[in-house]
Amino acid sequence: MFYVQKNVLSQREHICYSMKKEKITIERTLHSRSPRIIWNVISTADGLARWIADDVRDDGNGGLTFRWGEVWRHHEIRAAHWGERMKNDFVRWHWDDDEDEDAYIELRLNKSDVTNDYLLHITDFASPDEVEGLIGLWEDNLERLHRNTGI
């Protein structure tokens, strides 16, 4: 399930809209009832490397480096820094190269009162022409999460 939050702007504000991104929220039920296991997968470099990127490094000073692909072949590297985080609740990071200062990625855990399963809420931001591609990327990441961890 996903949601795209459209900004409602006046005509005067529309000029600034071209730089703003749309907020995307994706919700997925996880196949684990252990917040400790889930928290390790969403809040550590090793855990993120199991489903977000091929390699993730935490420099210990709030900086993260994500790498996709093999170093000796075509690959992509992006730097980020940790934002807010609350243990067993949510973690947030910001891409260092993102010009939109309000954009971030947030992974939030919620427990369903009905099923007692944990839900993962992913919040990300994309320009209007990149929304579908970003949703597809997150769906692929979530499939990788399930395939690599069983969650």
N, C-alpha and C positions, 0 to 999 in steps of 0.2 A: 504494500500500500504506500502511496506517496502523495504528497501535496505540494503544490506550487503556490506560493503566496505572492500575488501580484500587488505591486505598489499602486495605490490610487493617488494620482498627483494632479494638482491644478495645472493650468496651462503654463503658468510662470515657472513652476517647478519642473516641468517636462524637459527643459533644457539640461538640467542636471541628471535626468534619468538615464541618459545614454551611458553614464559612467557607473551607475548603480546596478547591482545584480539582483536577480530574483532569489528569494529564499526557497530552498527545496527541503522537504522533510520526508524521510523514508522510515517506515516502521516495519520491523521484522520480529517475529516470535523466535526466540532462541531455544535450542534443545538442550538446555541445562538449567538446573535449579540451584547451581552453586555460584553465588555472586563473586566468590574469590577467583574461580576459574575464568569467568567472563571478564572480570576486572583486569586480570593479567593480560588477557588477549586484546583489550581495547586501550590499555593505559601504559603499556611498556613497549619499548622499541622491538624487543624480540616478539612480543605478541602481535604487533602491527605488521611485522615482516611476514607473518604467517598468512596474511590475507589482504593487506593494503598494497604492499610493494614487495619487490624481491629482496630488498635489504633495507633496514631502517637502523640508523645509529643515533644514539642520544649522547650528546657531548658532555652531559653532567651539569651544564650551565644553562639549561632551558632550551638549547638548540637541538633540532632534529634534522637529519639528512635522510631523504627517501631516494632510493635508486630502483629503477625499473630496467630490466634487460641486463645483459652481460657486459662487463667493463671492456672487453676486447672486441665487442660488436656494437651495434647501434644501441644506445641506452639513453635514459633521461635521468637527471638528478635534480631534485628540488629541495630547497632548504625551508624549514619552518621553525617556529618557536612555540613552546607550550604557552597556553593562555591559562584561563581558570581551570581548576579541577577540584573535585570533591570525591574522596575515596568511596568506591562502590555506588557512585551516583552519576557523575559525568566527567568528561575530559574534553578539553577544547584546545585546538592549535590554530595558528595563523600561518599562511604561506608568506615567506619573506618577500617574494616577488609580486604579490597581489597588490595592485594599486588601490583597490577598494578597501579602505581601512575598517569598514564595518563587516567585511566578510570573514568567515571562520569556518572551521569544521568542528562539529560537536558530536560526540558519541555519548548518549545518555541511556542509562538503565532504568527501567521501571518494572515493577512486579505487578502482574495481573491479579486483581482481587478474585477474579472468577476461576482462573486455571492454575494460579500460583506459578505460572511460567514467567520467565523474564522476557521483556521486550527491549529491543535495541532501537532507539530513535536516533537517526542520523540527520544532522542538519548541515547543509552545504549551500553554497551560493553559485549561481551561474548567470552569464549574460543570456538574454532571451533566446538567442540562436544556438546556445549550447545546452539548454535544459535537457532535451531528450538524450543527448549523448552522455551527459553526466549521470542521469538516472540509470542508463544502461551500464555505465561503468560501476556504479554502486551495486547494481544487481549482480554483476559479474564478481565483484569483491565479496558480496555476501555468499554467493555460491562457493567461492574459494574458501571462505571462512568455514562453511559447513563441511566441505570436502576435506580440508586440512585438519580440522579440530573436532568435527562431529557436532559442533554447537549449532 
